[in-house]
Amino acid sequence: MRLIKTSELQDSLPHRAPMVWVDEVGETSELGGESFVTLKGEGLYFSEAGLRPSSLIEFLAQGFGFQAAAHIMRSGLPPAAQKQKAFLVSVTQANFHEVGTEGSHAKPGDRLHIVINNVKHV
């Protein structure tokens, strides 16, 4: 499946640069999907100590929103139906690996792979 740049999905989320942190969306389904972030040195998710742990929730929120938008777009619905907004309401059973600690080894140029599954729609 081709990767979709988030710039193709920007009408589905309220975020605008520099607050769009997710770059691309890969596989999607009703239950979630995958998205990708290439860390940038000027990204607001970095502090002097490294990647801010709190930024991981924003990566999840944007990842979910863009994954949902990509799934709707790929479904072939008419453009008016594709303008639905997607919002993250809660996060449970999240697993953050090494990048989840301030001072981690995450650095500009690294690529994060965000996988979201078991989404429950409300």
PAZAPA-4460 file (N, C-alpha, C; in steps of 0.05 Angstrom, whole numbers, plus 32768, in hexadecimal, padded with zeros to 4 digits):
% residues 122
    n_x    n_y    n_z   ca_x   ca_y   ca_z    c_x    c_y    c_z   seq   type   mol
   8011   7FE8   8000   8000   8000   8000   8012   8019   8000     1      M     A
   800A   802C   7FF0   801B   8044   7FEF   8018   8055   8008     2      R     A
   802D   8063   800F   802D   8075   8026   801E   808E   801D     3      L     A
   800E   809A   802E   8000   80B2   8029   800D   80C8   8039     4      I     A
   8015   80DE   802D   8020   80F5   803B   8009   8103   804A     5      K     A
   800F   810B   8062   7FFA   8118   8072   7FF1   8132   8066     6      T     A
   8001   813E   8054   7FF8   8157   8047   7FDF   8151   8035     7      S     A
   7FDC   8138   802C   7FC4   8130   801D   7FAB   812E   802E     8      E     A
   7FAF   812D   8049   7F99   8128   805B   7F94   8140   806D     9      L     A
   7FA1   8156   8068   7FA0   816D   807C   7F84   8178   8080    10      Q     A
   7F72   8175   806E   7F57   817F   8072   7F48   816F   8088    11      D     A
   7F52   8158   808F   7F44   8147   80A3   7F4C   814C   80BF    12      S     A
   7F62   815B   80C4   7F6B   8161   80DF   7F6F   817F   80E2    13      L     A
   7F6C   8189   80FA   7F6F   81A6   80FE   7F8C   81AF   80FF    14      P     A
   7F9F   819D   80FF   7FBB   81A5   8102   7FC6   81B2   80E8    15      H     A
   7FD8   81C5   80EC   7FE7   81D2   80D7   8004   81D4   80E0    16      R     A
   8015   81D7   80CC   8032   81DA   80D3   8035   81F2   80E6    17      A     A
   8047   81EF   80FA   805A   81DA   80FF   8050   81C4   8111    18      P     A
   8036   81C3   8115   802A   81AF   8127   8023   8195   811A    19      M     A
   8027   8192   8100   8023   8177   80F3   803D   8168   80F6    20      V     A
   803D   8154   8107   8055   8145   810D   8057   812B   80FD    21      W     A
   8040   8120   80F5   8040   8106   80E6   8044   810C   80C9    22      V     A
   8056   80FD   80BC   805C   8102   80A0   804C   80F1   808C    23      D     A
   8048   80D7   8093   803C   80C5   8080   802B   80B0   808E    24      E     A
   8018   80A5   807F   8007   8090   8089   800B   8078   8077    25      V     A
   800D   8060   8083   8010   8047   8074   7FF6   8038   8074    26      G     A
   7FF8   801F   807E   7FE0   800D   807F   7FCB   8019   8092    27      E     A
   7FB2   8015   808A   7F9B   801E   809B   7F86   8009   809B    28      T     A
   7F75   800A   80B0   7F5E   7FF8   80B2   7F4A   8006   80C5    29      S     A
   7F33   7FF9   80C9   7F1F   8004   80DC   7F2B   8005   80F8    30      E     A
   7F3E   7FF4   80FE   7F49   7FF2   8119   7F62   8002   811E    31      L     A
   7F6C   8010   810A   7F85   801F   810E   7F96   8020   80F5    32      G     A
   7FB0   8020   80F9   7FC2   8021   80E3   7FDE   8028   80EB    33      G     A
   7FED   8032   80D8   8009   803A   80DE   800E   8055   80D1    34      E     A
   801F   8064   80DE   8028   807E   80D4   8045   8081   80DA    35      S     A
   8051   8095   80CD   806E   8098   80CF   8075   80B6   80D4    36      F     A
   808A   80BA   80E5   8094   80D4   80EB   80B2   80D4   80E7    37      V     A
   80BD   80E6   80D7   80DA   80EA   80D6   80E0   8102   80E8    38      T     A
   80EF   80FD   80FE   80F4   8112   8112   8105   8128   8105    39      L     A
   80FD   8140   810B   810B   8158   8101   8117   8167   8118    40      K     A
   812F   8171   8115   813D   817F   812A   812E   8197   8135    41      G     A
   811F   81A4   8124   8110   81BC   812D   80F4   81B4   8138    42      E     A
   80EE   819A   8139   80D4   8191   8143   80CF   8199   815F    43      G     A
   80B6   81A2   8165   80AF   81AA   8180   80AE   8193   8193    44      L     A
   80B1   817B   818A   80B1   8163   819B   80CD   815E   81A8    45      Y     A
   80E1   816E   81A0   80FB   816B   81AC   8100   8180   81C2    46      F     A
   810D   8179   81D7   8117   818C   81EB   8136   8189   81EB    47      S     A
   8143   8198   81FB   8160   8196   81FD   8169   817A   8205    48      E     A
   8158   816C   8214   815E   8151   821E   8157   813B   820A    49      A     A
   8149   8142   81F4   8141   812E   81E1   8124   812F   81DB    50      G     A
   8119   8119   81D2   80FD   8117   81CB   80EC   8119   81E4    51      L     A
   80D9   812B   81E4   80C7   812F   81FB   80B4   8117   81FD    52      R     A
   80B3   8109   8214   80A1   80F2   8217   8084   80FA   8211    53      P     A
   807C   8112   8218   8060   811A   8214   8059   811C   81F6    54      S     A
   806D   811F   81E5   8068   8121   81C8   805D   8107   81BD    55      S     A
   8062   80F1   81CB   8059   80D7   81C0   803A   80D5   81BF    56      L     A
   802D   80E2   81D2   800F   80E3   81D1   8006   80F3   81B9    57      I     A
   8013   8109   81B3   800C   8118   819B   8012   8108   8181    58      E     A
   8028   80F9   8180   802D   80E8   8169   8016   80D4   8166    59      F     A
   800D   80C8   817D   7FF6   80B5   817B   7FDD   80C3   8172    60      L     A
   7FD7   80DA   817D   7FBF   80E9   8175   7FBF   80EF   8157    61      A     A
   7FD5   80FB   814E   7FD6   8101   8131   7FD7   80E8   8120    62      Q     A
   7FE5   80D4   812A   7FE6   80BB   811B   7FCA   80AF   8117    63      G     A
   7FBB   80AE   812D   7F9F   80A4   812B   7F8F   80B5   8118    64      F     A
   7F90   80CF   811B   7F80   80E1   810A   7F86   80DE   80ED    65      G     A
   7FA0   80DE   80E6   7FA8   80DB   80CA   7FA2   80BF   80C0    66      F     A
   7FA5   80AA   80D1   7F9E   808F   80C8   7F81   808D   80C2    67      Q     A
   7F70   8098   80D3   7F53   8097   80CF   7F4C   80A6   80B5    68      A     A
   7F58   80BD   80B0   7F53   80CD   8098   7F5C   80BD   807F    69      A     A
   7F73   80B0   8081   7F7D   80A1   806A   7F6A   8089   8064    70      A     A
   7F61   807C   8079   7F4F   8065   8076   7F35   806E   8068    71      H     A
   7F2A   8084   8071   7F12   808F   8064   7F17   8096   8047    72      I     A
   7F2E   80A3   8042   7F35   80AB   8026   7F37   8092   8015    73      M     A
   7F44   807E   801F   7F49   8065   800F   7F2F   8056   800B    74      R     A
   7F1A   805B   801B   7F01   804C   8019   7EF2   8054   8000    75      S     A
   7EF9   806A   7FF3   7EEB   8072   7FDA   7ED2   8081   7FDF    76      G     A
   7ECE   808B   7FF8   7EB6   809B   7FFD   7EB8   80B5   7FEE    77      L     A
   7EA1   80C1   7FE8   7EA2   80DB   7FDA   7EB0   80F0   7FEC    78      P     A
   7EBC   8105   7FDF   7ECB   8119   7FEE   7EBC   8125   8006    79      P     A
   7EA2   812A   8004   7E93   8136   801A   7E94   8123   8032    80      A     A
   7E92   810A   802E   7E93   80F6   8044   7EAF   80F4   8050    81      A     A
   7EC3   80FB   8041   7EDE   80F9   804B   7EE6   8110   805D    82      Q     A
   7ED6   8123   8060   7EDD   813B   8070   7ED7   8137   808E    83      K     A
   7ED2   811E   8096   7ECE   8119   80B3   7EE7   811F   80C2    84      Q     A
   7EE3   8129   80DB   7EFA   812E   80EC   7EFE   8116   80FE    85      K     A
   7F17   8111   8105   7F1E   80FB   8117   7F2D   8106   812F    86      A     A
   7F25   80FC   8147   7F31   8106   8160   7F38   80EE   8171    87      F     A
   7F4E   80F1   8180   7F56   80DD   8193   7F49   80E4   81AE    88      L     A
   7F3A   80D1   81B9   7F2C   80D6   81D2   7F3C   80CB   81EA    89      V     A
   7F48   80B3   81E7   7F57   80A8   81FD   7F6C   8095   81F2    90      S     A
   7F7F   808E   8203   7F95   807B   81FD   7F96   8067   8214    91      V     A
   7F94   804D   820D   7F98   8038   8222   7FAB   8024   8217    92      T     A
   7FB9   8017   8228   7FCC   8002   8222   7FE0   800B   820D    93      Q     A
   7FEB   8023   8210   7FFF   802D   81FE   801B   8023   8206    94      A     A
   802A   801B   81F2   8046   8012   81F7   8059   8026   81E9    95      N     A
   806A   8033   81F9   807E   8045   81EE   8099   8037   81F1    96      F     A
   80A7   8034   81DC   80C1   8028   81DE   80D6   803D   81E4    97      H     A
   80EE   8038   81DD   8105   8049   81E5   8100   8067   81E1    98      E     A
   80F2   806F   81CC   80EF   808B   81C7   80DE   8099   81DC    99      V     A
   80D2   808A   81EE   80C0   8095   8202   80CD   80A1   821A   100      G     A
   80E7   80A4   821B   80F4   80AF   8232   8104   80C7   822A   101      T     A
   8102   80DD   8239   8112   80F5   8233   812F   80ED   8234   102      E     A
   813E   80F7   8221   815A   80F0   8220   815E   80D6   8210   103      G     A
   8149   80CC   8204   814B   80B3   81F4   815F   80B8   81DD   104      S     A
   8163   80A3   81CF   8176   80A5   81B8   8169   80AF   819F   105      H     A
   814F   80B5   81A0   8142   80C0   8188   814F   80DA   8180   106      A     A
   8154   80DD   8166   8162   80F5   815D   8156   80FE   8142   107      K     A
   815C   8117   813A   8152   8120   8120   815B   810C   810A   108      P     A
   8148   8107   80F8   814D   80F4   80E2   8142   80D8   80E8   109      G     A
   813E   80D2   8102   8133   80B8   8108   8116   80B7   80FE   110      D     A
   810D   809E   80F8   80F1   809B   80EE   80E2   808A   8102   111      R     A
   80CC   8096   810C   80BA   8088   811F   80A5   8079   810F   112      L     A
   809F   8061   8117   8089   8051   810C   8073   804F   8121   113      H     A
   805D   805C   811C   8047   805D   8130   8032   8049   8127   114      I     A
   802C   8035   8138   8018   8021   8132   8001   8024   8147   115      V     A
   7FE9   8027   813D   7FD2   8029   814E   7FBF   8012   8146   116      I     A
   7FB6   8003   815B   7FA3   7FEE   8155   7F8E   7FED   816B   117      N     A
   7F79   7FDE   8165   7F63   7FDB   8178   7F54   7FF5   817E   118      N     A
   7F51   8005   8169   7F42   801E   816C   7F25   8018   8172   119      V     A
   7F1A   8027   8184   7EFD   8025   818A   7EF0   8040   8182   120      K     A
   7EDE   803F   8170   7ED0   8057   8167   7EB9   805E   817A   121      H     A
   7EB7   8077   8182   7EA1   8080   8193   7E8F   8093   8185   122      V     A
***
